Amino acid sequence: MKNISVFCPATIANISCGFDVLGVALESVGDEMIIRKVDQKGIRITKLTGQDLPIETHMNVAGVAGLALLAESDYEGGFEIEIHKKIKAGSGIGSSAASSTGAVWAMNELLGRPFSKLQLVKFAMEGERLASGVAHADNVAPALFGGFTLVRSYHPLDIVAIPSPPQLWATVIHPQIEIRTSDSRKILKTNITLADGIKQWGNLGGLVAGLFTEDYDLIGRSLIDHIVEPIRSILIPGFDKVKSVSLEAGALGCGISGSGPSIFAFSKGEETAKKVAGAMKEVYKKIGIDYDVHVSKVNVDGVRAL
């Protein structure tokens, strides 16, 4: 193949108790990209629609991730990349991760798959480093593997795929304000109490166990964040109210998607997920903030060819 078109899914990261280690891919929203093999060395971003983002290779997350792959490849040519953004930058649902993973996944396909998914995660993490200042994997891992993923370790990198219960649906509302990941990291504490750590580890273990056993009640009980949410939620207007009405509408749990401002809720079944979406909308209608809403099942495949 000389070119390939791909769908790059949006993702929810952190998932309440899983800061920087847990993420899930979504089916209903994502970017589209076209990648071409060319004889000219290096990478060029030839087209970018949907968002006002840099097209210079070293300033674009797809370009940086792609260069990381090329540095480890024997390929002597290069690539041209078209990016059609459907995920808004700064939305908290993995906009930079979608571009980074889409680029390296497509390049790997065009080269005959010389790299494993784990290696592709490492390359895509360089795009995240550019976007947020930290090479985290909790968005790029689910975007590449599909479904839920756990980053068991960063050194060495160890990704664990986690099954998704068949009736689990996500509702995500994006109030039209922007919170930069790099800024939202600056306000976080670098130390936590042992008591908070114990509660957080218990919830993370409970959430993973609930996903494996398809125990929706356990999933709901475990979607509690004692460390990050209390700090970051102050940056999101209406957060507490959105969380309250989501739970009243039947959601299993609710929290901040990534670094925000998007808020996610998990529900058992599409009908409840749509009811949660309606409740979330009413909060921002009253506040007077525009919003986007996505109701989605879990994307179990990750990045895929179109």
N, C-alpha and C positions, 0 to 999 in steps of 0.2 A: 504494500500500500504506500501511496505517496501522501495521502491526506486522510484525516478522520475527523468526524464531528462527534462531540461528546456532550452528555448531560452531567453536570456536576452538582450534587445535592447540597442543599442547605443542611445545617447541623445545629443541634442543641448541645452545648458543652457545659461542663460542671455538674449539671443535673442535681442541684441542691447540695448534697453531701459529697460530691465527687470532684471538688475543685482541682482543675488541671489534669485529672486522670480519667474522667468518665464523659462519654459523649454518645450521641445517637444521630443517625442520618434520617432525613425527612424525604418523603416521596413527592409532595405536592409543589415544592418550590426549589428552584436551582438555576444555575447559570448554564449557558450553552457556549461551547467553544469549538473552533475549527483549527486544527494544527496541521501544517504541511511540512514535509521534508524538502529541504532545498540544498543546493550545492554550497552556497555561501556559509562560511563558518559563523557560529554564534546564534543568537536568537533575536528576532525582531517582532515587536508587537505592531501588526499592520492595521488593526482596526479595533476600536473599543467603543461599544455602544451601551447606553442605559445608565451610566454613571460618569461623573467627571473625575477620572482617575488618570495618573501619569501613564504615558505609553512608552517612556524611556525604559529600556530593558532593566537597568539597575535600580529603577525606582518603582517597578511594578512587581507585585508578588509572584505572578506567573513567570515573569522573566527571570527573577532571582532563583526560584525553585528549579526552573528549567536549566539554568546555568549550573546549578549544583549537580544535576543529573549528567549534563554534558561533561563536567569535570571528571566524572568517574567512568565515562563511556569511551569506547574505542572509535566511535563514529566520528568521521572527519568532516562531515557537512554540518548543516544547521537546521533551524526550524523557523517558520513564520507562524504567528499565533493571532487568531481573531478571538476577541472576548465579547460576548453579548451578556451583559450583567442583568440578571433578573432579581438578584439579592442586593438590597441596598447596603452600601458601605456603612459601617458603624451601627448596623441594626442589631447585632448580637446573635445572629444565626449563621455565622461562619462565612461571611462574604469573601474574606481573604483566603480562607481555607479552600473554598470551592475553586477559586482561580488557581491556587497553587497545586491542588490535587489534580484538577482537570488537565493542567499542562503536563505534569510528570507522568500521569497515567497514559495520556495519549501518546506522548513521546516514546514511552516504553513499548506500547503496542506497535508503533511504526518501526521500531528497531527490532521487533521480534521477541519482546519480553525478556531481555537479558537480566532485569532486576526483579527481585521479589517485592511483594507488597510492603514488607517491613522496610526494605531499602527505599522504596518510594516515599514512605512516611518520613524518613530522614531528610530526603530532598525537599519535600513539601514543607517541612518544619522551617526551612530557611526562609520561605515566603512569610511564615508567621513571625519569624524573627524581625523581618523588615517592617511588618505591620504593627507589631506590639512591643518590640524590643526584647521579647522572650520567645525562644524556639519551643513552644508548647505543642503537644500532639493531640489534645483532647477533641479538636475539631477535625484535623486532617485524617486521623485514624479511622473514625466512622465513615468519613467521606470516601475513603479508599476501600475499607473492608466491608462497609454496609452494616446495618443494624446497630447494636450497642457495642462499644469497645471500652476496655479498661486498659489504661497505661499502667501496667504493674510496676514498671521501672523505666527511668530515663537513662540510667547509666549502669549496665547497657540497656538499650531500648528493648522493651518487651511488651508486646501488645496482645491482649487476650480478647478474642471475640466472644460475645455474650448473646445468647438467643433472645429473640423478642417474642413475648406472648402474643398470640394471634389477634386478640381483641384489644390490644393496646393502641390507643390513638393519642396524638398530640394536638393541642391547640396552642397557637402562638399569636400573641398580639404585639405589634410593633408601634408604639406611640412615636409620632414623627418628631422626635428629638434625637440628637446624635450624642453618644457617649463613646469617646475613643478608648479602646482597650488599654492603651498605654497610660491614659489618665486615670482610668478606674483601678489600675493596679497600684498607682502611687498612693492611694488612700488606705490600702490594706495594711493591717498589722503584720509584722514579721515574726511575732511570737504569739503563742496561744497558751492557755492554761491546760494543765493535764486533764482537768475535769471536762473541758470542752473537747479536747482531743478524743477522750474515751467515748463521749456521746457521738461524735462525728464518725469515728471508726465503726461503732455499732450500727449506725444508720447506713453507712456505705456497704458493710457486710450484709445487712438486711436487705438492701435494695438489690444487690447482685443475687442473693439467694432467692428473692422474690421473682426476679426475671427468669432464673433457671427453672424454678418450680411452678411458674405461672400462677403465683399467689398474689392476686391483685390487691388484697387487703394489706399484705406485708409490704408491697411496693408503696402503697399510700402511706403507711405508718413510717416508712423509712425516708420519705422525701422531705427531710427537715435539715436545714443548714444552720448550725450554731456559730459559724465562724465568719463567713463571707457575706451572706445575705443581710445580716443586721447592719453592716456598714454600707454596702453598695445600694441597698434599697432606698436610702435617703436621696440618691441621685435620680430616682425614677418617680415622677409625679403619679399619684394614685396607686402606687404599688400595693399598699396594705388593703385598700378597698378591692382591687382586682383579685387579690388572693382570697379575700373573704367571700366575694360573690362567686368565684370559681368553685370553691369548696361547697358552698350552698347549692350550686347547680349540679353537683354530683361528681366533681373532679376527684381523682384519687389523691392528688397533691399538686402543688403549684410553686413556682420559684422563678428566679432570674435566669434567662437564657444567655449563656456566655457572660459577658461583662455588662449586658444590658444595652439599650433600654427595653429590649423585648422581654416579655414575660411568658413562660410556658406553663401549660397544665397537661397532665396525663389523665386520660379517662379510659374506662372500660367500655368500648363500643363507640361507633361513629355518632350515634344519636346523642349520647351524652356529651361528646366532644363538641358537637354543633351547638348544644344548649349552653355549654360553657362559653363558646365564642360569643353568643348573644349577650350573655351576662357581662363579659369583658367589654364589649362594644359600648354598652350603656354607661359604663364608668367614664370612658373618655368622651362620650357625647356630652355628658354633664359637665366635665371639666373644660371641654372646648378644645381638646387636642386631637388633631387628625391622626389616623391610625391605619395600619394594614392588619388583616387577620388571615392566618393560614390554619386550616384544619387538615391534618395529614396522618395517614398511616405511616408506619416505619418503613423506610427504604432498606431492604435487606441486601441489596446488590452493591450499593455505593456507586461510584462513577461508572458510567456505561456508554457504549457507543450508540449513536442515534441512527 
